[in-house]
Amino acid sequence: MSESGSSYRDLLRSTVMIGGSTATRVLIGVVKLKVLAIVVGPAGVGLMGVYTNLVTTASVVAGLGVGSSGVRQIAAAGGTEHAGTVRQTLMAFSVVSGGVAGVLIALFREPLSVYLTDTPDHAGAIGWLGLAVFLALFSTSQGAVLQGQRRIRELATVSIVGALGSAIAGILSVLSWGEDGILLFTLTTPAAAAAAGFLYNQRGSEVSAPFSTSVAVEQAREMIRVGVPFMGAALVNTGAQLATRALIVHWIDLDASGHFQAAWTIASTYVGFVLGAMSADYYPRLVSTIEDHDRAVVLVDEQMEVALLVGAPVLLAMMAFAPWVLTLLYSAHFEPAADMLRLQILGDALRLMTWPMGFVLIAKGRGTLYLGAQLLWNVAYLACLAATLTTFGVASAGAAFTLASGVTLVLYQVLTRRMIGYRPRRKNLAIGGALMLACTTVLAASTVAPLGAMGLGAVLTALTVAGSYRQIRASLRRS
């Protein structure tokens, strides 16, 4: 079997494995969010979104990109003792940085409450979110070890176990205390993920090294140097989402923030089973081959093909049945988010082509360029959102997402062509173009004949499933 064929099979296998775990996690999350939506309504979901985004943003800042750079260093170290040193440094760094971040959030809880929710009433709950940041950083370090060692099966299992634990605790919290349980609902997610990751790392640790404070400090310094630009890129993304929620709360209301949260979560989660698999196995694999440009080009093309073929049916189905999906996963009160969801799905179709190229910048260690690309995406996104939000409401967030994704796609193509000589194969361009055409057709039909658009979308989804299956079989046969 050729090396290219083997890598295609491995990429497909990891996509299916991580995708399967993500699908399971999504089903668990469906029940969890459904209960939350029924008990607390759009305003409560919006508040949960604000809490969650604050935790994510603070975790990105406190993490300093060490999670991403740690994956890169563990993948490069292989099974040597140096990998054990990186692992220990990751753990120690997450404890120290998480503790500092938690204290700072507790100290500034009142101004954060006023900025994010337009009232100081939530200051007490926000102060406790410092604990969630600590747990999120610890969870990130556990995941980085598993990912860097390419322990994909364990990574998939951890995600399922963590989701199940957080769902049970989160559902019990809102059923018991209603809106007052939203804080505990938010805390359960990083807590369960941290516990599951720690247990699996303890069971499956392959490399050990004697701990040395001086070595750990030096190692952390190197990981921070490499990771800070990637932290900046992640901060730009999460900061923009925090700003988006604040804009919606200030200019519209908390219910609208709940509609945004619902559409954003659905679009991000359901395409995430492909993108999550990409970061789990494709990234470490790309790191190990990035200096061989010919092999790297083949790997990027293979990952793009897998992402498009596996992700296309999911996106088309969501495009067709967006109102029903929102009602099923949340409640009928969330149907106003359908237009935003459909518009954002167009952007997700572009992301299936963008992400494989974006990882080239990370694997090359070109953090500054990656930061610049993410900054451009968010500037375009926020500019479009601010210009249209008061006129078109929450739907403008979906249009802004798609516009920004198109700009980034062009930029990444230019950058990867210069770095490794990458040009997408005609086959991938044809698949991507067909997906965009199908999504746009269903979107246009939904504005004049909603039920007809659902029927058209169902037919196109079925055709896409059949076409993707044939393409995957053909590619495996050639490998």
C-alpha positions in Angstrom: 0.0 0.0 0.0 1.3 3.5 -0.8 2.2 5.9 1.9 -0.5 8.3 0.5 -3.1 5.6 0.6 -2.2 4.7 4.1 -2.5 8.3 5.3 -5.9 8.6 3.5 -7.1 5.5 5.4 -5.8 6.8 8.7 -7.3 10.3 8.2 -10.7 8.7 7.3 -10.4 6.3 10.3 -9.6 9.1 12.7 -12.4 11.3 11.3 -14.9 8.4 11.8 -13.6 7.7 15.3 -13.6 11.2 16.5 -16.7 11.9 14.5 -18.5 9.0 16.2 -17.5 10.2 19.7 -18.5 13.8 18.7 -21.9 12.5 17.5 -22.4 10.7 20.8 -21.4 13.8 22.7 -23.8 15.8 20.5 -26.7 13.5 21.3 -25.8 13.8 25.0 -25.6 17.6 24.6 -29.0 17.7 22.8 -30.7 16.3 25.9 -28.7 18.7 28.1 -29.5 21.8 26.2 -33.1 20.8 25.6 -33.7 20.6 29.3 -32.0 24.0 29.8 -34.0 25.6 27.0 -37.3 24.3 28.4 -36.6 25.2 32.0 -35.0 28.7 31.6 -36.0 29.8 28.0 -34.0 31.9 25.6 -32.8 34.4 28.2 -31.4 31.6 30.3 -29.7 30.1 27.3 -28.2 33.5 26.5 -26.9 33.9 30.0 -25.3 30.4 29.8 -23.7 31.4 26.5 -22.2 34.6 28.2 -20.8 32.5 31.1 -19.4 29.9 28.7 -17.8 32.4 26.4 -16.2 34.2 29.4 -14.7 31.0 30.6 -13.4 30.2 27.1 -11.9 33.7 26.7 -10.2 33.7 30.1 -8.8 30.2 29.5 -7.3 31.3 26.2 -5.6 34.3 27.8 -4.3 32.3 30.8 -3.3 29.4 28.6 -0.8 31.5 26.6 -1.1 29.0 23.7 0.8 26.4 25.7 -1.8 23.7 24.8 -1.2 24.1 21.1 2.5 24.4 21.4 2.5 21.4 23.8 0.8 19.2 21.2 3.3 20.3 18.7 6.3 19.5 20.9 4.9 16.2 22.1 4.2 15.1 18.5 7.8 16.1 17.5 9.4 14.4 20.5 7.7 11.0 19.8 8.4 8.5 22.6 11.5 10.0 24.0 12.0 11.2 27.6 11.6 14.8 26.4 7.9 14.0 25.7 7.6 13.2 29.4 9.1 16.5 30.4 6.7 18.4 28.1 3.8 16.5 29.7 4.8 17.4 33.3 5.4 21.0 32.3 1.9 21.2 30.8 0.4 19.9 34.0 2.3 22.3 36.2 1.6 25.3 34.0 -2.1 24.6 33.9 -2.3 24.5 37.7 -0.4 27.8 38.2 -2.0 29.8 35.3 -5.5 28.5 36.1 -5.1 29.5 39.7 -4.0 33.1 38.8 -6.8 33.5 36.3 -9.4 32.2 38.8 -8.3 34.8 41.4 -8.4 37.7 38.8 -11.9 36.8 37.7 -13.1 36.7 41.3 -11.6 40.2 41.9 -13.1 41.8 38.8 -16.5 40.0 38.9 -18.6 43.2 39.2 -17.2 45.1 36.2 -17.3 41.9 34.2 -21.0 41.4 35.1 -21.9 45.0 34.0 -20.0 44.7 30.7 -21.4 41.3 29.8 -25.0 41.4 31.1 -25.6 45.1 31.5 -26.2 44.6 35.2 -24.2 43.8 38.4 -26.7 41.2 39.4 -24.6 38.3 38.1 -21.4 39.3 39.8 -21.5 36.6 42.4 -21.9 33.8 39.8 -19.2 35.3 37.5 -16.8 35.2 40.5 -17.3 31.5 40.7 -16.5 31.1 37.0 -12.8 31.5 38.0 -13.0 27.9 39.1 -14.3 26.9 35.7 -11.3 28.6 34.1 -9.0 26.6 36.3 -10.7 23.4 35.4 -10.8 24.2 31.6 -7.0 24.8 31.6 -6.3 21.6 33.4 -8.6 19.8 30.9 -6.7 21.4 28.0 -3.4 20.1 29.3 -4.8 16.6 29.5 -6.2 16.7 26.0 -2.9 18.1 24.6 -1.0 15.1 26.0 -3.5 12.6 24.4 -3.5 14.5 21.1 0.3 14.9 20.9 0.7 11.2 21.4 -2.0 10.5 18.8 -4.0 8.4 21.3 -7.1 9.0 19.3 -9.2 6.2 20.8 -8.5 7.6 24.3 -9.2 11.1 23.2 -12.6 10.0 21.8 -13.5 8.1 25.0 -12.5 11.1 27.2 -14.9 13.4 25.2 -17.8 11.0 25.6 -17.2 10.3 29.3 -16.8 14.0 30.0 -19.9 14.9 28.1 -22.0 12.3 29.9 -20.8 13.4 33.3 -21.4 17.1 32.7 -24.9 16.3 31.2 -26.0 14.4 34.3 -24.8 17.0 36.7 -25.9 20.0 34.5 -29.4 18.6 34.0 -29.8 17.9 37.8 -28.7 21.5 38.6 -31.2 23.3 36.4 -34.0 20.9 37.3 -33.3 21.5 41.0 -32.7 25.3 40.9 -33.9 26.6 37.6 -32.1 29.8 36.5 -30.0 29.7 39.7 -28.6 26.4 38.5 -27.1 28.0 35.3 -23.8 28.6 37.1 -23.4 24.9 38.1 -24.6 23.9 34.6 -21.6 25.9 33.2 -19.1 24.6 35.7 -19.9 20.9 35.1 -18.5 20.9 31.5 -14.9 21.7 32.3 -15.1 19.8 35.6 -16.1 16.5 33.9 -13.7 17.0 31.0 -10.8 17.6 33.5 -11.6 14.5 35.6 -12.0 12.2 32.6 -8.8 13.5 30.9 -6.8 13.1 34.2 -8.0 9.5 34.7 -7.1 8.4 31.2 -3.7 10.0 31.2 -2.9 8.3 34.5 -3.9 5.0 33.1 -2.1 5.3 29.8 1.0 7.3 30.4 3.8 5.8 28.3 6.6 8.2 29.0 7.9 9.4 32.4 10.7 11.7 33.4 12.0 13.0 36.8 10.5 16.4 37.6 12.8 19.3 37.8 11.6 22.8 38.5 14.4 24.5 36.5 13.8 22.2 33.5 10.0 22.8 33.7 10.5 26.6 33.8 12.8 26.5 30.8 10.4 24.2 28.9 7.4 26.4 29.8 9.3 29.4 28.6 9.8 27.7 25.2 6.2 26.6 24.9 5.0 30.1 25.8 7.3 31.6 23.1 5.9 29.3 20.5 2.3 29.4 21.8 1.7 33.1 22.4 0.9 33.9 18.8 -1.6 31.1 18.7 -3.0 32.3 22.0 -3.4 35.7 20.4 -5.3 34.1 17.5 -7.6 32.1 19.8 -8.1 35.2 21.9 -9.1 37.2 18.9 -11.7 34.6 18.1 -13.2 34.1 21.6 -12.9 37.9 22.3 -14.9 38.6 19.2 -17.6 36.2 20.3 -17.7 37.8 23.7 -18.0 41.2 22.1 -20.8 39.8 19.8 -22.8 38.6 22.8 -22.3 41.9 24.5 -23.5 43.8 21.4 -26.6 41.7 21.1 -27.5 42.1 24.7 -26.9 45.9 24.7 -28.5 46.6 21.3 -31.3 44.0 21.3 -31.9 41.9 24.5 -30.9 38.8 26.3 -33.5 36.7 24.4 -31.8 37.6 21.2 -28.5 36.5 22.8 -30.2 33.2 23.4 -31.2 32.9 19.8 -27.6 33.7 18.7 -26.3 31.1 21.2 -28.6 28.4 19.9 -27.7 28.9 16.2 -24.0 29.3 16.9 -23.9 26.2 19.0 -25.7 24.0 16.5 -23.6 25.2 13.5 -20.4 24.9 15.4 -21.1 21.6 17.0 -22.4 19.6 14.1 -19.6 20.6 11.7 -17.2 20.2 14.7 -17.2 16.4 14.3 -15.2 16.9 11.1 -13.0 19.8 12.3 -12.4 18.1 15.7 -11.1 15.0 14.0 -8.9 17.2 11.8 -7.2 18.7 14.8 -7.0 15.4 16.7 -4.9 13.4 14.2 -4.3 15.5 11.1 -2.4 18.2 13.0 0.2 15.9 14.7 0.6 14.1 11.4 1.1 17.3 9.5 3.7 18.5 12.1 5.8 15.4 11.4 5.8 15.9 7.6 5.6 19.6 7.1 9.2 20.0 6.0 8.6 17.6 3.1 6.4 19.9 1.0 5.3 17.2 -1.4 4.0 14.9 1.3 2.4 17.9 3.1 0.5 18.9 0.0 -0.9 15.4 -0.4 -1.9 15.3 3.2 -3.7 18.7 3.0 -5.6 17.6 -0.1 -6.6 14.3 1.5 -7.8 15.9 4.6 -9.8 18.5 2.6 -11.4 15.7 0.6 -12.4 13.7 3.7 -13.7 16.9 5.4 -15.9 17.8 2.4 -17.2 14.3 1.8 -18.1 13.6 5.4 -19.3 17.1 6.3 -21.4 18.0 3.3 -24.4 15.8 4.1 -24.5 17.2 7.7 -24.5 20.8 6.5 -27.1 20.2 3.8 -29.4 18.5 6.2 -29.1 21.3 8.7 -29.7 23.9 6.0 -32.9 22.1 4.9 -34.4 21.5 8.4 -33.0 24.5 10.3 -36.4 25.5 12.0 -37.1 21.9 13.0 -33.6 21.4 14.3 -33.9 24.5 16.5 -37.3 23.4 17.8 -36.1 19.8 18.4 -32.8 20.8 20.1 -34.2 23.8 22.0 -37.9 24.8 21.7 -40.3 26.6 19.4 -39.2 29.9 21.1 -35.8 29.6 19.2 -37.2 29.4 15.6 -36.3 33.1 15.0 -32.7 31.9 14.9 -33.3 29.8 11.7 -32.2 32.5 9.3 -28.9 33.0 11.2 -28.3 29.2 11.3 -28.8 28.8 7.6 -26.5 31.8 6.8 -23.8 30.5 9.1 -24.0 27.0 7.5 -22.7 28.6 4.2 -19.7 29.8 6.2 -19.2 26.4 7.6 -19.1 24.9 4.1 -16.2 27.3 3.4 -14.5 26.3 6.6 -14.3 22.7 5.5 -11.9 23.9 2.8 -10.2 26.6 4.9 -9.2 24.6 8.0 -6.9 22.0 6.3 -4.9 25.0 4.9 -4.9 26.9 8.2 -3.2 24.0 10.0 -0.2 24.5 7.6 0.6 27.8 9.3 0.4 26.2 12.8 2.5 23.2 11.8 5.1 25.5 10.3 5.2 27.5 13.6 4.2 30.7 11.7 2.2 32.0 14.7 2.3 35.6 13.6 0.8 34.9 10.2 -1.8 32.7 11.8 -2.7 35.5 14.3 -2.9 38.0 11.4 -5.3 35.7 9.5 -7.6 35.2 12.5 -7.5 39.0 13.2 -8.6 39.6 9.6 -11.5 37.1 10.0 -12.7 38.8 13.2 -12.4 42.3 11.9 -14.5 41.4 8.8 -17.0 39.6 11.0 -17.4 42.3 13.7 -17.5 45.1 11.1 -20.3 43.4 9.1 -22.2 42.5 12.3 -22.0 46.1 13.8 -23.2 47.6 10.5 -26.2 45.3 10.1 -27.2 44.1 13.6 -29.8 46.8 14.4 -31.4 46.5 10.9 -31.4 42.7 10.3 -31.2 41.4 13.9 -29.5 38.2 14.9 -29.5 36.9 11.2 -26.8 39.4 10.4 -24.4 37.3 12.6 -24.7 34.4 10.1 -24.1 36.6 7.1 -21.1 38.2 8.8 -19.7 34.7 9.5 -19.9 33.6 5.9 -18.4 36.8 4.6 -15.4 36.5 7.0 -15.0 32.9 6.1 -14.8 33.7 2.4 -12.1 36.3 3.0 -10.1 33.9 5.1 -10.3 31.1 2.5 -8.7 33.3 -0.1 -6.0 34.4 2.3 -5.1 30.9 3.4 -4.8 29.8 -0.2 -2.3 32.5 -0.9 -0.3 31.8 2.2 -0.2 28.0 1.8 0.8 28.3 -1.9 3.8 30.4 -0.9 4.8 28.2 2.1 4.5 24.7 0.6 3.3 25.2 -3.0 -0.2 24.1 -2.2 -3.0 24.4 -4.7 -6.4 22.6 -4.1 -7.0 19.7 -6.5 -9.8 20.3 -9.1 -11.7 17.4 -7.4 -11.8 19.2 -4.1 -12.7 22.5 -5.8 -15.6 20.7 -7.6 -16.9 19.1 -4.4 -16.7 22.4 -2.5 -18.3 24.3 -5.3 -21.2 21.8 -5.6 -21.7 22.0 -1.8 -21.9 25.8 -1.8 -24.3 25.7 -4.8 -26.6 23.2 -3.1 -26.6 25.2 0.2 -27.3 28.5 -1.6 -30.1 26.9 -3.6 -31.8 25.6 -0.4 -31.3 28.9 1.3 -32.9 30.8 -1.5 -35.8 28.4 -1.7 -36.5 28.8 2.1 -37.3 32.5 1.6 -40.2 31.8 -0.8 -41.3 28.3 0.0 -40.2 27.0 3.4 -41.7 23.5 3.1 -40.5 23.2 -0.5 -37.0 24.1 0.6 -37.2 21.3 3.2 -38.2 18.8 0.5 -35.5 20.0 -1.9 -32.9 19.9 0.9 -33.9 16.3 1.8 -33.4 15.2 -1.9 -30.0 17.0 -2.1 -28.9 15.5 1.2 -29.7 12.0 0.0 -27.9 12.6 -3.3 -24.9 14.0 -1.4 -24.8 11.0 1.0 -24.7 8.6 -2.0 -22.1 10.7 -3.8 -19.9 11.0 -0.8 -20.1 7.2 -0.2 -19.1 6.5 -3.8 -16.2 9.0 -3.7 -14.8 7.5 -0.4 -15.0 4.0 -1.7 -13.3 5.0 -4.9 -10.5 6.8 -3.1 -9.9 3.8 -0.7 -9.9 1.4 -3.7 -7.1 3.5 -5.4 -5.1 3.5 -2.2 
